[in-house]
Amino acid sequence: MGVPGPVLRRAGLPLRHPGRRGHGRSERPSEGYDLDASADDIAALLDHLGLRDVTMIGHSVGGAEVARYLARHGRERVARVAFVSAVLPFLLLTDDNPEGAPEAALEATLHAFRTDRPKWFADRAQPWFATHLGNDVSPALIDWTMGQCLSTAPWALARLFEAAFRYDHREALAALDVPALVVHGAADASARIERTGRRTAALVPGAELREYPDAGHGLFITHRDRFNADLLEFLRR
């Protein structure tokens, strides 16, 4: 989830409203790397273009941005949503969220970003695609994907990861009133399905969960044909 800065410039939006700040060719301000800002950026684009009956598809942190948009701006412009490998509903371990991960896990990741960010991504490249389960991904495609990750502003990536890790979407997801599809890989090492996808589907009223047994976090690449077919079926309903 995220709209490149050039798209927004063509739409006539001011540069203070880039899509996914700090990513790709979007502007890289020093602030605004939280889910409220992401939600407001999406709202600014939808409002400016006058879009309605939108299908919102959020992958990974993008799923958290979609959830926050709906909680903050409502469903007036949204027809349906798909949460794909999404980091929902709440990742942080708390007394009432025993499925979460401890704060120390977040701190370890942030330390790795500061210390050797390329190594952190390289160590997770194969698990991200679950190639150990037979998913055929070329070294060139892996390198291209890692290049995209490394092109992101380090500050933006760390702050957005931190925001997504600590935000509790449980109440908002339980109140969601649009058709929802949850797609998640059972072998996702980045957002483990028992902590994320299954819990999200259980919270959202009427949500449909589709699990891919041998898929990792990058299922939109490794399982593109099945994923596209599932999305098209969802859109046609």
Beta strands, then each sheet from edge to edge (+ up, - down):
strand 1: 54-59
strand 2: 78-84
strand 3: 180-185
strand 4: 208-212
sheet 1: 1+ 2+ 3+ 4+
end
